[in-house]
Structure formats: structure tokens, C-alpha cells
Amino acid sequence: MMNSNLPLSLPEISTIRESASEACAILKILANEDRLLILCQLSEGAKNVGELETLLDIHQPTLSQQLTVLREEKLVTTERQGKYIYYHLASPEAAKIMGVLFELYCGSDKNQ
């Protein structure tokens, strides 16, 4: 079955290879359950570490480690508000991927 989302003709292989490399990089980052859970929560809006810890039941050292990975990879950004640091989903690509993953694995069809 042909996927209707694909273009009729593919770009040059060098362009496809570069895009595949970028896709692999983001998929490697997302290939971690804790990071996926964090990004899922941040898809709904900014959260601080305490909120994420409570919502996800991920203990603070692990949560901080995974937030550091996401920040270093520029998938999230931070903003200080008083004594709290809030994390925001910063990558449009990650947001789109999270939307597709939600639709596939968490959508209303999944619960029936």
C-alpha cells in the first residue's frame, strides 16, 4: 500500500541521507521511556521539576539527568520564575513526533 504522505519523487540520496541522520539523532534521544514521559507532559505546557516528579513518579536524580539530556539536545528550554525553573518543549520536530506517538499509542482508539 502506497503512503499518501510521501512525495511522488524522492529528493537526491545525499539529501535523504542527511535527513535520515537527523531523524536518527532525534529518535535516539526519544528512545528512552523517561524522556518520552517528560516530553509528553511538556507537550501540555511548561512544568517545573517538582511538578514533573509528582506527575511522572520519576525520582529527582533520574529526572534531572534526563532533563539535562533533553536540554543539551535542545529539545527543551528553561525559564526561571522566582525560585523555580520551568521546562518548555522547544523542538517543533519533537512536538510533532510526540503528537504522532500520542495518536498512535494513547489516542481514544487505543482505549477501546
C-alpha distances in whole Angstrom, upper triangle without the diagonal:
4,7,9,12,12,14,14,16,17,21,23,23,26,25,21,24,26,23,22,26,26,23,24,28,27,25,28,30,28,27,31,31,34,33,30,32,34,32,31,34,35,32,34,37,40,41,44,44,46,44,41,43,44,40,38,41,41,44,46,46,42,41,43,42,38,39,41,38,36,39,39,35,36,33,36,40,43,46,49,51,54,54,50,47,44,41,38,34,35,31,29,26,27,27,24,23,25,24,20,21,24,21,19,22,25,24,25,22,23,26,26
4,6,9,8,11,10,13,14,17,20,20,23,22,19,21,23,21,20,24,24,21,23,26,25,24,27,29,27,27,30,31,34,32,29,32,34,31,30,34,34,31,33,36,38,40,43,44,46,43,40,43,44,40,38,41,41,44,45,45,42,41,43,41,37,38,40,37,34,37,37,34,34,32,35,38,41,44,47,49,52,53,49,46,43,39,36,33,33,29,27,24,25,26,22,21,24,22,19,21,23,21,19,23,25,24,26,23,24,28,27
4,5,6,9,10,13,13,16,19,19,22,20,17,20,21,18,18,21,21,18,21,24,22,21,24,26,24,24,28,28,31,29,26,29,30,27,27,30,30,27,29,32,35,37,40,40,42,40,37,39,40,37,35,38,38,41,42,42,39,38,39,38,34,35,36,33,31,34,34,30,31,28,31,34,38,40,44,45,49,49,45,42,39,36,33,29,29,26,23,20,22,22,18,18,20,19,15,18,20,17,16,20,22,21,23,21,22,26,26
4,6,8,9,12,13,16,20,20,23,21,18,21,22,19,19,23,23,20,23,25,24,23,26,28,26,27,30,30,33,31,28,30,31,28,27,31,30,27,29,32,34,37,40,41,43,40,38,40,41,38,36,40,39,43,44,44,41,39,41,39,36,36,38,35,32,34,35,31,31,29,32,34,38,40,44,45,49,49,45,42,39,36,33,29,29,25,23,20,22,22,18,18,21,19,16,19,21,18,18,21,23,22,23,22,23,27,27
4,7,9,12,12,14,18,19,21,18,16,19,20,16,17,20,19,17,20,22,20,20,23,25,23,24,27,28,30,28,25,27,28,25,24,28,27,24,26,29,31,34,37,38,40,37,35,38,39,35,34,37,37,40,41,41,38,36,37,36,33,33,34,31,29,31,31,28,27,25,28,31,34,36,40,41,45,46,42,39,36,32,29,26,25,22,19,17,19,19,15,15,18,16,14,17,19,16,16,20,22,20,23,21,23,26,27
4,7,8,8,11,14,15,17,15,13,16,17,14,15,18,18,16,18,21,20,20,23,25,23,24,28,29,31,29,26,29,30,27,26,30,29,26,29,31,33,36,38,39,42,39,37,39,41,37,36,39,38,41,42,42,38,37,38,37,33,33,35,32,29,31,31,28,28,26,29,32,35,38,41,43,47,47,44,40,37,34,31,27,26,23,20,17,20,20,17,16,20,19,16,19,21,19,19,22,25,24,26,24,25,29,30
4,5,6,9,13,14,17,14,12,16,17,15,16,19,19,18,20,23,22,22,25,27,26,27,31,32,34,31,29,32,33,29,29,32,31,28,31,33,35,38,41,41,44,42,39,42,43,40,39,42,41,44,44,44,41,40,40,39,36,36,37,34,31,33,33,29,29,27,31,33,37,39,43,45,48,49,45,42,39,36,32,29,28,24,21,19,22,22,19,19,23,21,19,22,24,23,22,26,28,27,29,28,29,33,33
4,7,10,13,15,18,16,14,18,19,17,18,22,22,21,23,26,26,25,28,30,29,30,34,35,37,35,32,35,36,33,33,36,35,32,35,37,39,41,44,45,48,46,43,46,47,44,42,45,45,48,48,48,45,43,44,43,39,39,40,37,35,37,36,33,32,31,34,37,40,43,47,48,52,53,49,46,43,39,36,33,31,28,25,23,26,26,23,23,26,25,22,25,28,26,25,29,31,30,32,30,31,35,35
4,7,9,11,14,13,12,15,17,16,17,20,20,20,22,25,25,25,28,30,29,30,34,35,38,35,33,36,37,33,34,37,36,33,36,38,40,42,45,45,48,46,43,46,48,45,43,46,45,48,48,47,44,43,44,42,39,39,39,36,34,36,35,32,32,31,34,37,40,43,46,48,52,53,49,46,43,40,37,33,31,28,25,23,26,27,23,23,27,26,24,26,29,28,27,30,33,32,34,33,34,37,38
4,7,8,11,9,8,12,13,12,13,16,17,16,19,21,22,22,24,26,26,27,31,33,35,32,30,34,34,31,31,35,34,31,34,36,37,40,42,43,46,44,41,44,45,42,41,44,42,45,45,44,41,40,41,39,36,36,36,33,31,33,32,28,29,28,31,34,38,40,44,46,50,50,47,43,41,37,34,31,29,25,23,20,23,25,22,21,25,25,22,25,28,26,26,29,31,31,34,32,33,36,37
4,6,8,6,7,10,11,10,12,15,16,16,18,20,21,22,24,26,26,27,31,33,35,32,31,34,34,31,32,35,34,31,35,36,37,39,42,42,45,44,41,44,46,43,41,44,42,45,45,44,41,40,40,38,35,35,35,32,30,32,31,27,27,27,30,33,36,39,43,45,49,49,46,42,40,36,33,30,28,24,22,20,23,25,22,22,26,26,24,26,29,28,28,31,33,33,36,35,35,39,40
4,5,5,6,9,10,11,12,14,16,17,18,20,22,22,24,26,27,28,32,34,36,33,32,36,36,33,34,37,36,34,37,38,39,41,43,44,47,46,43,45,47,45,43,45,43,46,46,44,42,41,41,39,36,36,36,32,31,32,31,27,28,28,32,34,38,40,44,47,50,50,47,44,41,38,35,32,29,26,25,22,25,27,24,24,28,28,26,28,31,31,30,33,35,35,38,37,37,41,42
4,5,5,6,9,10,10,12,14,15,16,18,20,20,22,24,25,26,29,32,34,31,30,34,34,31,33,36,35,33,37,38,39,40,42,42,46,44,41,43,46,43,41,44,42,44,44,42,39,39,39,37,34,34,34,30,30,31,29,26,27,27,31,33,37,40,43,46,49,49,46,43,41,37,35,31,29,26,25,22,24,27,24,23,27,28,26,27,31,30,29,32,34,35,38,37,36,40,41
4,5,5,6,9,10,11,13,14,15,17,19,20,21,23,25,25,29,32,33,30,30,34,34,31,33,36,34,32,36,37,37,39,41,41,44,43,40,42,45,43,40,43,41,43,42,41,38,37,37,35,32,33,32,29,28,29,27,24,25,25,29,31,35,38,41,44,47,47,45,41,39,35,33,30,28,24,24,21,23,26,24,23,27,28,26,28,31,31,30,33,35,36,39,38,38,41,43
4,5,5,6,9,10,11,12,14,16,17,18,20,22,23,24,28,30,32,29,28,32,31,28,30,33,31,29,33,34,34,37,38,39,42,41,38,40,43,40,38,41,39,41,41,40,37,36,36,34,31,31,30,27,26,27,26,22,23,23,27,29,32,35,39,42,45,45,42,38,36,33,30,27,25,21,20,18,20,23,21,21,24,25,24,25,29,28,28,30,33,33,36,36,35,39,41
4,5,5,6,9,10,10,12,14,16,16,18,20,21,22,25,28,30,27,26,29,30,27,28,31,30,28,32,33,34,36,38,38,41,40,37,39,41,39,36,39,37,40,39,38,35,34,35,32,30,30,30,26,25,27,25,22,23,22,26,29,32,35,39,42,45,45,42,38,36,32,30,26,24,21,20,17,19,22,19,18,22,23,21,23,26,26,25,27,30,30,34,33,32,36,38
4,5,5,6,9,10,10,12,15,15,16,19,20,20,24,27,29,26,25,29,29,27,28,32,30,29,32,33,34,36,37,37,40,39,36,38,41,38,36,38,36,38,38,37,34,33,33,31,28,29,28,25,24,26,24,20,22,22,26,28,32,35,39,41,45,44,41,38,36,32,30,27,25,21,21,18,20,23,21,19,23,24,23,23,27,27,26,28,31,32,35,34,33,37,39
4,5,5,6,9,10,11,13,14,16,17,19,20,23,26,28,24,24,28,28,25,27,30,28,27,31,31,31,33,35,35,38,37,34,36,39,37,35,37,35,37,36,35,32,31,31,29,26,27,26,23,22,23,21,18,19,19,23,25,29,32,35,38,42,41,38,35,33,29,27,24,22,18,18,15,18,21,19,18,22,23,22,23,26,27,26,28,31,32,35,34,34,37,39
4,5,5,6,9,10,11,12,14,16,17,18,21,24,26,22,22,25,25,22,24,27,25,24,28,28,29,31,33,33,36,35,32,34,37,34,32,35,33,35,35,34,31,30,30,28,25,25,25,22,20,22,20,17,18,17,21,24,27,30,34,37,40,40,37,33,31,27,25,22,20,16,15,12,15,17,16,15,18,20,18,20,23,23,23,25,27,28,31,31,30,34,36
4,5,5,6,9,10,10,12,14,15,16,19,22,24,21,20,24,24,22,23,27,26,24,28,29,30,31,33,33,36,35,31,33,36,33,31,34,31,34,34,33,29,29,29,27,24,25,25,21,20,22,21,17,19,18,22,25,28,32,35,38,41,41,37,34,32,28,26,22,21,17,17,14,15,18,16,15,18,20,18,19,22,23,22,23,26,27,31,30,29,32,34
4,5,5,6,9,10,11,13,14,15,18,22,23,20,20,24,24,21,24,27,25,24,28,29,29,30,32,31,35,34,30,32,35,33,30,33,30,32,32,30,28,27,27,25,22,23,22,19,18,20,18,15,16,17,20,23,27,30,33,36,39,39,36,32,30,27,25,22,20,17,17,14,15,19,18,16,19,21,20,20,24,25,24,25,27,29,32,32,31,34,36
4,5,5,7,9,10,11,13,14,17,20,21,18,18,22,21,18,21,24,22,21,25,25,26,27,29,28,32,31,28,30,33,30,28,31,28,30,30,29,26,25,25,23,20,20,20,17,15,17,16,12,13,13,17,20,23,27,30,33,36,36,32,29,27,23,21,18,16,13,14,10,12,15,15,13,16,18,18,18,21,23,22,23,25,27,30,30,29,32,35
4,5,5,6,9,10,11,12,15,18,20,17,16,19,20,17,19,22,21,19,23,24,25,26,28,28,31,30,26,29,31,29,26,29,27,29,29,28,25,24,25,23,20,20,20,17,15,18,17,13,14,13,17,20,24,27,30,33,36,36,33,29,27,23,21,18,16,13,13,9,10,14,12,10,14,16,14,15,18,19,18,20,22,23,27,27,26,29,31
4,6,5,6,9,10,10,14,17,18,16,15,19,20,17,19,23,22,21,25,26,26,27,28,28,31,30,27,28,31,29,26,28,26,28,28,27,24,23,24,21,18,20,19,16,15,18,17,13,15,14,18,21,25,28,31,34,37,36,33,29,28,24,22,19,18,15,16,12,12,16,15,13,15,18,16,16,19,21,20,20,23,25,28,28,26,30,32
4,6,5,7,9,10,13,16,17,14,15,18,18,16,19,21,20,20,24,24,24,25,26,25,28,28,25,26,29,27,25,27,24,26,26,24,21,21,21,18,16,17,16,13,12,14,13,9,12,12,15,18,22,25,28,31,34,33,30,26,25,21,20,17,16,13,15,12,11,15,15,13,15,18,18,17,20,22,21,22,24,26,29,29,28,31,33
4,5,5,6,9,11,14,15,12,12,15,15,12,15,18,16,16,20,20,21,22,23,23,26,25,22,24,26,24,22,24,22,24,24,23,20,19,19,17,14,15,15,12,10,13,12,9,10,9,13,16,19,23,26,29,32,31,28,24,22,18,17,14,13,10,12,9,8,11,12,10,11,15,14,14,17,19,18,19,21,22,26,26,25,28,31
4,5,5,6,9,12,14,11,10,14,15,13,15,18,17,17,20,22,22,23,24,24,26,25,22,24,26,24,21,23,21,24,24,23,20,19,20,18,15,16,17,13,12,15,15,12,14,12,15,19,22,25,28,31,34,33,29,26,24,20,19,16,16,13,14,11,9,13,12,9,11,14,13,12,15,17,16,16,19,21,24,24,22,25,28
4,5,5,8,11,13,11,11,15,15,14,16,19,19,19,22,23,23,23,24,23,26,25,22,23,26,24,21,23,20,22,22,21,18,18,18,16,13,15,15,11,11,15,14,11,14,12,16,19,22,25,28,31,34,32,29,26,24,21,20,17,17,15,17,14,12,15,16,13,14,17,17,15,18,20,19,19,21,23,27,27,25,27,30
4,6,7,10,11,8,9,12,12,11,14,16,15,16,19,20,20,20,21,19,22,22,18,20,23,21,18,20,18,20,19,18,15,15,15,13,10,11,12,8,8,11,11,8,11,9,12,15,18,22,24,27,30,29,25,22,20,17,16,14,14,12,15,12,10,13,15,12,12,16,16,14,17,20,19,18,20,23,26,27,25,27,30
4,5,8,9,6,6,10,10,9,11,14,14,14,17,18,19,19,20,19,22,21,17,19,21,19,16,19,16,19,19,19,15,15,16,14,11,12,14,10,9,13,13,11,13,10,12,16,19,22,25,27,30,29,25,22,20,17,16,13,14,12,14,11,8,11,12,9,9,13,13,11,13,16,15,15,16,19,23,23,21,23,26
4,7,9,8,7,11,12,12,13,16,17,17,20,21,22,21,22,21,23,23,19,20,22,20,17,19,17,19,20,19,15,15,17,15,12,14,15,12,12,16,16,13,16,14,16,20,22,25,28,30,33,31,28,25,23,20,19,17,18,16,18,15,12,15,15,12,12,15,15,12,15,17,16,15,17,20,23,23,21,23,26
4,6,5,6,9,10,11,12,15,15,16,19,20,20,19,20,18,20,20,16,16,19,17,14,15,13,15,16,16,12,12,14,12,9,12,13,11,11,15,15,14,16,14,15,19,21,24,26,28,31,29,25,23,21,18,18,16,18,17,19,17,14,16,17,14,13,17,16,13,15,18,17,15,17,20,24,24,21,23,26
4,6,5,6,9,10,10,13,14,15,17,19,19,18,19,17,19,18,14,14,16,14,11,12,11,14,15,15,12,11,14,13,10,13,15,13,13,16,18,16,18,15,16,20,21,24,26,28,30,28,25,23,21,18,18,16,19,18,20,18,15,16,17,14,13,16,16,12,14,17,16,13,14,18,21,22,18,20,23
4,5,5,6,9,10,11,12,14,16,17,17,15,15,13,15,14,11,11,13,12,8,10,8,10,12,12,8,8,11,10,7,9,12,11,11,14,16,15,17,14,14,17,18,21,23,24,27,25,21,19,18,15,16,15,17,17,19,18,15,16,18,16,13,17,18,15,15,19,18,16,16,19,22,24,21,22,25
4,5,5,6,8,10,10,12,15,15,15,14,15,13,16,15,11,12,15,13,11,13,10,13,13,13,10,9,11,10,6,8,10,9,7,11,13,12,13,10,11,14,16,19,21,23,25,24,20,18,16,13,13,12,14,14,16,15,11,13,15,13,11,15,16,13,14,18,18,16,16,19,23,24,21,23,26
4,5,5,6,9,10,10,13,15,15,15,16,15,17,16,12,14,16,13,11,13,12,15,16,17,13,12,14,14,10,11,14,12,10,14,16,14,15,11,12,16,18,21,23,25,27,26,22,20,17,14,14,12,14,13,15,14,10,11,13,10,8,11,12,10,10,14,14,12,13,16,19,20,18,19,23
4,6,5,6,9,10,12,13,14,13,14,13,15,13,9,11,12,10,7,10,10,13,14,16,12,10,13,14,10,11,15,14,12,15,17,16,17,13,13,16,17,20,22,23,26,24,20,18,16,13,14,12,15,15,17,16,13,13,15,13,10,13,14,11,11,15,15,13,12,15,18,20,17,18,22
4,5,5,6,9,10,11,11,9,11,10,12,11,7,9,11,9,8,11,9,12,12,14,11,8,11,12,8,8,12,11,9,12,15,14,14,11,10,13,14,16,18,20,22,21,17,15,12,10,10,9,13,13,15,15,12,12,15,14,11,14,16,13,13,17,18,16,15,18,21,23,21,21,25
4,5,5,6,9,10,10,10,13,13,15,13,10,13,15,12,11,14,13,16,16,17,15,12,13,14,10,9,13,12,9,11,14,13,12,9,8,12,13,16,19,20,23,22,19,16,13,10,9,7,10,10,12,12,8,8,11,10,7,10,13,11,11,15,16,15,14,16,20,21,20,21,25
4,6,5,7,9,11,11,14,14,16,13,11,13,14,11,10,14,14,17,18,19,17,14,16,17,13,13,16,15,13,15,18,16,16,12,12,15,16,18,21,22,25,24,20,18,15,12,11,9,13,13,13,13,10,9,11,10,7,9,11,9,8,12,13,12,11,13,16,18,16,18,21
4,5,6,7,8,8,11,11,13,10,8,11,11,8,8,12,12,16,16,18,16,13,15,17,14,12,16,16,13,15,18,18,17,13,12,14,15,16,18,19,22,21,17,15,12,10,10,9,13,14,15,16,13,11,14,14,10,12,15,13,11,15,17,15,13,15,18,20,19,19,23
4,5,5,6,7,10,11,13,11,9,12,14,11,11,15,15,17,17,18,17,13,15,16,13,11,14,15,11,13,16,15,14,10,9,11,11,13,16,16,20,19,16,13,10,7,6,6,9,11,12,14,11,9,13,13,10,12,15,14,13,16,18,17,16,17,20,23,21,22,26
4,6,8,10,13,15,17,14,12,16,16,13,14,17,17,20,20,22,20,17,18,19,16,14,17,17,13,15,18,17,15,11,10,13,14,16,19,19,23,23,19,17,13,11,8,6,10,10,10,12,9,7,10,11,8,8,12,12,10,13,16,15,14,15,18,20,19,20,24
4,7,9,13,15,16,13,12,15,15,12,14,17,18,21,21,23,21,18,19,21,18,16,20,20,16,18,21,20,18,15,13,15,15,16,19,18,22,22,18,17,13,11,9,9,12,14,14,15,13,10,13,14,11,11,14,14,12,14,17,17,14,15,17,20,20,20,23
4,7,10,13,14,11,11,15,15,13,15,18,18,20,20,22,21,17,18,20,18,15,18,19,16,16,20,19,16,14,11,12,12,13,15,15,18,19,15,13,10,9,7,8,11,13,14,16,14,11,15,16,13,14,17,17,15,18,21,20,18,19,21,24,23,24,27
4,7,10,12,10,10,13,14,13,14,17,17,19,17,20,19,15,15,18,16,13,16,17,14,14,17,18,15,13,10,10,9,9,11,11,15,15,11,10,6,5,5,7,10,13,15,17,15,13,17,18,15,16,20,19,18,21,23,22,20,22,24,27,26,27,30
4,7,8,6,6,10,11,10,12,14,14,15,14,17,16,12,13,16,14,11,15,16,14,14,18,18,16,14,11,11,10,10,11,11,14,13,10,8,5,5,7,10,13,16,18,20,17,15,19,20,17,18,21,20,19,22,24,23,21,22,25,28,26,26,30
4,6,5,6,9,10,11,12,14,13,14,11,14,15,11,11,14,14,11,13,16,14,14,17,18,17,15,12,11,9,9,9,10,12,10,7,6,4,6,9,12,15,18,20,22,19,18,22,22,19,21,25,23,22,25,27,25,24,26,28,31,29,29,33
4,5,5,6,9,10,10,11,10,10,8,11,11,8,8,11,11,9,12,14,13,13,16,18,17,16,13,13,11,12,12,13,14,12,8,7,7,8,11,14,16,19,22,23,20,20,23,23,20,22,25,23,22,26,27,25,24,26,29,31,29,29,33
4,5,5,6,9,10,10,10,10,8,12,13,10,11,14,14,12,15,18,17,17,20,22,21,19,16,16,14,15,14,14,14,12,9,10,10,11,14,17,20,22,25,26,23,22,26,25,22,24,27,25,24,27,29,26,24,27,29,32,29,29,33
4,5,5,6,8,10,11,11,11,14,14,11,13,16,15,13,16,18,17,17,21,22,21,19,16,16,14,15,15,14,15,14,11,11,9,10,13,15,18,21,23,24,21,20,23,23,20,21,24,22,21,24,26,23,21,23,25,28,26,26,30
4,5,5,6,8,8,9,9,12,11,8,10,13,12,10,14,15,14,15,18,19,18,16,14,15,14,15,16,16,18,16,12,12,10,9,12,13,17,19,21,22,18,17,21,20,17,19,22,20,18,22,23,21,19,22,24,26,24,24,28
4,6,5,5,5,6,7,10,10,7,10,12,12,11,15,16,16,17,20,21,21,19,16,17,16,18,18,18,19,17,14,13,13,12,15,17,20,22,24,25,21,21,24,23,20,22,24,22,21,24,25,22,21,24,26,28,26,25,29
4,6,5,8,9,10,13,13,11,13,16,15,15,18,20,19,20,23,24,24,21,19,20,19,20,19,19,20,18,15,15,14,15,17,18,22,24,26,26,23,22,25,24,21,23,25,23,21,24,25,22,20,23,25,27,25,24,28
4,6,8,11,12,15,14,11,14,17,15,15,18,19,18,19,23,23,22,20,18,19,18,20,20,20,21,20,17,16,14,14,15,16,20,22,23,24,20,19,22,21,18,19,22,19,17,20,22,19,17,19,21,24,21,21,24
4,5,9,11,13,11,9,13,14,13,13,17,17,16,18,21,21,21,18,17,19,19,20,21,22,23,21,18,17,16,14,16,16,20,21,23,23,19,19,21,20,16,18,20,18,16,20,20,17,16,19,21,23,20,20,24
4,6,9,12,10,9,13,15,14,14,18,18,18,20,23,23,24,21,20,21,21,23,23,23,24,22,19,19,18,17,19,19,23,24,26,26,22,22,25,23,20,22,24,21,19,23,23,20,19,22,24,26,23,22,26
4,6,8,7,6,10,11,10,11,14,15,15,17,20,20,21,19,18,20,19,21,22,22,24,21,18,17,17,15,18,18,21,22,25,25,21,21,24,22,19,22,24,21,20,24,24,21,20,23,25,27,24,24,28
4,6,6,6,9,10,11,12,14,16,17,18,20,21,22,21,19,20,19,21,21,22,23,20,17,17,17,17,19,20,23,25,27,27,24,24,27,25,23,25,27,24,24,27,27,24,24,27,29,31,28,28,32
4,6,5,6,8,10,10,12,14,15,16,18,20,20,19,17,18,17,19,18,19,20,17,14,14,15,14,18,19,22,23,26,27,23,24,27,26,23,26,28,25,25,29,29,26,25,29,31,33,30,30,34
4,5,5,6,9,10,11,13,14,15,17,19,20,19,18,19,18,20,20,21,22,19,17,16,17,16,19,20,22,24,27,27,23,25,28,26,24,27,29,26,26,30,30,28,27,30,33,35,32,32,36
4,5,5,6,9,10,11,12,14,15,17,18,17,16,18,18,20,21,23,24,21,18,17,17,15,18,19,21,22,25,24,21,22,25,23,21,24,26,23,23,27,27,24,24,27,30,32,29,29,33
4,5,5,6,9,10,11,12,14,15,16,15,13,15,14,17,18,19,21,18,15,13,13,12,15,15,18,19,22,22,18,19,23,21,19,22,24,21,21,25,25,23,22,25,28,30,27,28,32
4,5,5,6,9,10,10,12,14,15,14,13,13,13,15,16,18,19,16,14,12,12,11,14,15,17,19,22,22,19,20,24,22,20,24,26,23,24,27,28,26,25,28,31,33,31,31,35
4,6,5,7,9,10,11,13,14,14,13,15,15,18,18,21,22,20,17,15,15,14,16,16,18,19,22,22,19,21,24,22,20,24,25,23,24,27,27,25,25,29,32,33,31,32,35
4,5,5,6,9,10,11,12,11,11,13,14,17,19,21,23,21,18,15,15,12,14,14,15,16,19,18,15,17,20,18,17,20,22,19,20,24,24,22,22,25,28,30,27,28,32
4,5,5,6,8,10,10,9,8,10,10,13,15,17,19,18,15,12,11,8,11,11,12,14,17,17,14,16,19,18,16,20,22,20,20,24,24,23,23,25,29,30,28,29,33
4,5,5,6,8,10,10,9,10,11,14,15,19,20,18,16,13,13,11,13,13,14,15,19,19,16,18,21,20,19,22,24,22,23,27,27,26,26,29,32,34,31,33,36
4,5,5,6,9,9,9,11,13,17,18,22,24,22,19,16,16,13,14,13,13,13,17,16,14,16,19,18,17,21,22,20,22,25,25,24,24,27,31,32,30,31,35
4,6,5,6,5,6,8,11,14,17,20,22,21,18,15,13,10,10,9,10,10,14,13,11,13,16,15,14,17,19,18,19,22,23,22,22,24,28,29,28,29,33
4,5,5,6,5,6,8,12,14,17,20,19,16,13,12,9,10,9,9,10,14,15,13,14,18,17,17,20,22,21,22,25,26,25,25,27,31,32,31,32,36
4,5,8,8,9,11,15,17,21,23,22,19,16,15,13,13,13,12,12,16,16,14,17,19,19,19,22,23,22,24,27,27,27,27,30,33,35,33,35,38
4,6,8,10,13,16,19,22,25,24,22,18,17,14,13,12,10,9,13,12,11,14,16,15,16,19,20,20,21,24,25,24,25,27,31,32,30,33,36
4,5,7,10,14,17,20,23,23,20,16,15,11,10,9,7,7,11,11,10,12,15,15,15,18,20,20,21,24,25,25,25,27,30,32,30,33,36
4,7,10,14,17,20,23,23,19,16,14,10,9,6,5,5,8,9,7,9,12,12,12,15,16,16,17,20,21,21,21,23,27,28,27,29,32
4,7,10,13,16,19,19,16,12,10,6,5,5,5,7,10,12,9,10,14,14,13,16,18,18,18,21,23,22,22,24,27,29,28,29,33
4,7,10,13,16,16,14,10,8,6,5,7,6,9,12,14,13,13,17,18,17,19,22,21,22,25,26,26,25,27,30,32,31,32,36
4,7,10,13,13,10,6,5,5,6,9,9,13,16,18,16,16,20,21,19,21,24,24,24,27,29,28,27,28,31,34,33,34,37
4,6,10,11,8,6,5,7,8,11,12,15,18,20,19,18,22,23,22,23,27,26,26,29,31,30,29,30,33,36,35,35,39
4,6,7,6,4,6,9,11,15,15,19,22,24,22,22,26,27,25,27,30,29,29,32,34,33,31,33,35,38,37,37,41
4,6,5,6,7,11,13,16,17,21,23,26,24,23,27,28,26,27,31,30,29,32,35,34,32,33,35,38,37,37,41
4,6,8,10,14,16,20,21,25,27,30,28,27,31,32,29,31,34,34,32,35,38,36,34,36,38,41,40,40,43
4,7,10,13,16,20,21,25,28,30,28,27,31,32,29,31,34,33,32,35,37,36,34,36,38,41,39,39,43
4,6,10,13,17,18,22,24,27,24,23,27,28,25,27,31,29,28,32,34,32,30,32,34,37,36,36,39
4,7,10,13,15,18,21,23,21,20,24,25,23,25,28,27,26,29,31,30,28,30,33,36,34,34,38
4,7,10,12,16,18,20,18,17,21,22,19,21,25,24,23,26,28,27,25,27,29,32,31,31,35
4,7,9,12,15,17,14,14,18,18,16,18,21,21,20,23,25,24,23,24,27,30,29,29,33
4,6,9,11,14,12,11,15,16,14,16,19,19,18,21,23,23,21,23,26,28,27,28,32
4,6,8,10,8,7,11,12,10,12,15,15,15,18,20,20,19,20,24,26,25,26,29
4,6,9,8,8,11,13,12,14,17,17,18,20,22,22,22,23,26,28,27,29,32
4,5,5,6,9,10,10,12,14,15,16,18,20,21,21,22,25,27,26,28,31
4,5,5,6,9,10,11,13,14,15,17,19,20,20,20,24,25,25,27,30
4,5,5,6,9,10,11,12,14,16,17,18,19,20,23,24,24,26,29
4,5,5,6,9,10,10,12,14,15,16,16,18,21,22,22,24,27
4,5,5,6,9,10,10,12,14,15,15,16,19,21,20,22,25
4,5,5,6,9,10,11,12,14,15,15,18,19,19,22,24
4,5,5,6,8,10,11,12,13,14,18,18,17,20,23
4,5,5,6,8,10,10,11,12,15,17,16,18,21
4,5,5,6,9,10,10,10,13,15,14,17,19
4,5,5,6,9,10,10,13,13,13,16,18
4,5,5,6,7,9,13,13,12,14,17
4,5,5,5,6,10,11,10,12,15
4,6,6,5,8,8,9,11,13
4,6,6,9,8,8,11,13
4,6,9,9,6,9,12
4,7,8,6,8,11
4,5,6,7,10
4,5,5,7
4,6,6
4,6
4
